[in-house]
Amino acid sequence: MVAKVAEKIPEKVTPKMKEYKLVESPLHDQLNSAAKVIMSQMPEGFEGVVGELALGTYGVHPWQILAGILMNAFQNNGMAHCEFRPEWDMPVALPRSSAVCPQCKQTFSPKHLGQKFCTSKCGGIFAKAQRVVK
Ligand SMILES: [Zn+2]
């Protein structure tokens, strides 16, 4: 099954939207877990965009989106253009285990570095309230 997917992807060709069917396998599970760990170190919103591209736009696994971004950089000589975040230098740069949402005051487990709100809904309500105040 995995080989079939690989056969369908010629080199240097960007897949068309929804061209692929999700293939379930332990390898995909493992790679998706690794992708999740990497995405936990990215700013808020990153994982959502990857998820949207994976399941909404391309119909592939999240790890394949990350790999596709890397392939794009590789094929376009973009490998040396790196941007590092200061948090990545810390010994443990995982998100805090719990935080209090400034909007609903509930305790939640952040999934991303710098995540302030429990949900994007709370973030939206907070931002809207800030605009009204000004
Ligand atoms: Zn909240």
Boltz pocket constraint, residues with backbone or C-beta under 6 A from the ligand:
constraints:
  - pocket:
      binder: B
      contacts: [[A, 101], [A, 102], [A, 103], [A, 104], [A, 105], [A, 106], [A, 117], [A, 118], [A, 119], [A, 122]]
      max_distance: 6.0
